[in-house]
Amino acid sequence: MQGKKQMSELVAFGSRHIGRGIARMSEIAWERGEGSWMHSADGKKYLDFTCGIGVTNLGHCHPKITKAAQHQCGQVVHAQCNVGYHGPQLQLMEKLLPVMPHKSLDTFLFVNSGSEAVESAIKLARHSTKKQNVVVMQGGFHGRTIATASMTRSKTIYSAGFGPMMSGVFTTPFPYEYHYNLSRAAQGNKSDDACADEALWQLRLLLKQQTAPSDTAAIILEPVLGEGGYVPAPKKYMQGLRKICDEHKILLIIDEVQSGFGRTGTYFAIEQYDVRPDILVMAKGIANGFPLAGIVSRKEIMDSQTPGSMGGTYSGNAVACAAAVACADVMREEKILQNVKARGDQMRAGLERIRKDSNVGPLIGDVRGLGLMLGLEFARTAPTGISSRVQQNCIRNGLLILTTSVFETLRFIPPLTISDEEMSHGLEIFEKSLHEAATM
Ligand SMILES: Cc1ncc(COP(=O)(O)O)c(C=O)c1O
């Protein structure tokens, strides 16, 4: 599998036989991953600031997680959830219960992907409230299945041409301070709180004008918009949502598929808001790359469901659960949250320093995010396509990085295990790549 020629053959074969619906940021064939690094088939190594879109949070092939999965492969791979319980799933719930953002979240359902988990949350909300409509956020992303694409507002590509979409979905503005201020520059800047007030007012209007509370089952949002640009919700907004949900018996669904499992510096981002979710959606970092996702809610809500109405063939796969148990141990043993704090501060300081550089600083409009989930949005005055150009320069220079949203934005999602030196190295590559783009 080594050698440049072989890599080009692999890539040609892949591009011929993989459908175009899958986008790719590079034409690289990967051979292996180790910690913060990805190794290509032609022998190059790349620092991975994508983590497979926020999945391999504990680094590629973490030895403890690999060992746990290998062991489980020799015990039982598929102990189907309708047939009985299996050890790894029971152990996983034991590990997750103490880290839930609220003690009322005590009853689980495991599935295979984030979209499936979001769909499960919507089924649960509709069934338990006996109401149909769902309110989603402008810029929100919840997946690519028909139901979750119907609830996605980060880009039109997820729904264009796929209709009819699921009905009963209503969109409310997300308080996005940087954008509010761009569109209102003439009227002066608005604070985070003022943006939150305005967005809450819009939501109250929506509930009066478009979807009556008596028809509205749930409001769903990501605490930090992921595909919508790495934008954290203001605390005042999140708390206002909780209040509106309580007033109208609407369930608050928090989608932590991308922000969960330490990414933002707390186990779940919602902990930073002092807000109780009714349903929490989890995936990605839960098992460091093994396909596992889930929802958790109050027992009385979860037990309102008819046996057999939820789940699926592979729900809560034993190998994926064993990997997730090991992830929970690594989170604790390696003090991952402490590292997120230190490396998150380092990354933010690095990006802010680059922003002060008189050559490239004016290209940068906004640096935002929580923990190791940071977004950098280019200024409106920066050339169109700048984010993709910087991304491609980074790849050429040995750093994998993703764009996000319909705006010129890069997102930084390094492994939560990243070292001080690796972070400095990644920032250096980013800075060099930005300078190269500025002089192109
Ligand atoms: C917040 C959020 N929800 C849901 C999903 C869908 O997850 P999946 O791609 O596993 O179906 C994603 C995926 O990126 C996500 O970021």
Ligand as a Chemical Component Dictionary entry (heavy atoms), coordinates in Angstrom:
data_LIG
# 
_chem_comp.id                   LIG 
_chem_comp.type                 NON-POLYMER 
_chem_comp.pdbx_formal_charge   0 
_chem_comp.three_letter_code    LIG 
# 
loop_
_chem_comp_atom.comp_id 
_chem_comp_atom.atom_id 
_chem_comp_atom.alt_atom_id 
_chem_comp_atom.type_symbol 
_chem_comp_atom.charge 
_chem_comp_atom.model_Cartn_x 
_chem_comp_atom.model_Cartn_y 
_chem_comp_atom.model_Cartn_z 
_chem_comp_atom.pdbx_ordinal 
LIG C1 C1 C 0 -25.117 18.552 15.947 1  
LIG C2 C2 C 0 -25.259 17.357 15.048 2  
LIG N1 N1 N 0 -26.393 16.652 15.080 3  
LIG C3 C3 C 0 -26.564 15.567 14.305 4  
LIG C4 C4 C 0 -25.579 15.153 13.435 5  
LIG C5 C5 C 0 -25.794 13.948 12.559 6  
LIG O1 O1 O 0 -24.958 12.919 12.964 7  
LIG P1 P1 P 0 -24.593 11.725 11.970 8  
LIG O2 O2 O 0 -23.769 12.292 10.876 9  
LIG O3 O3 O 0 -23.850 10.749 12.845 10 
LIG O4 O4 O 0 -25.868 11.147 11.483 11 
LIG C6 C6 C 0 -24.368 15.856 13.373 12 
LIG C7 C7 C 0 -23.301 15.456 12.457 13 
LIG O5 O5 O 0 -22.371 16.153 12.177 14 
LIG C8 C8 C 0 -24.214 17.000 14.203 15 
LIG O6 O6 O 0 -23.086 17.725 14.174 16 
# 
loop_
_chem_comp_bond.comp_id 
_chem_comp_bond.atom_id_1 
_chem_comp_bond.atom_id_2 
_chem_comp_bond.value_order 
_chem_comp_bond.pdbx_ordinal 
LIG C1 C2 SING 1  
LIG C2 N1 SING 2  
LIG C2 C8 DOUB 3  
LIG N1 C3 DOUB 4  
LIG C3 C4 SING 5  
LIG C4 C5 SING 6  
LIG C4 C6 DOUB 7  
LIG C5 O1 SING 8  
LIG O1 P1 SING 9  
LIG P1 O2 DOUB 10 
LIG P1 O3 SING 11 
LIG P1 O4 SING 12 
LIG C6 C7 SING 13 
LIG C6 C8 SING 14 
LIG C7 O5 DOUB 15 
LIG C8 O6 SING 16 
# 
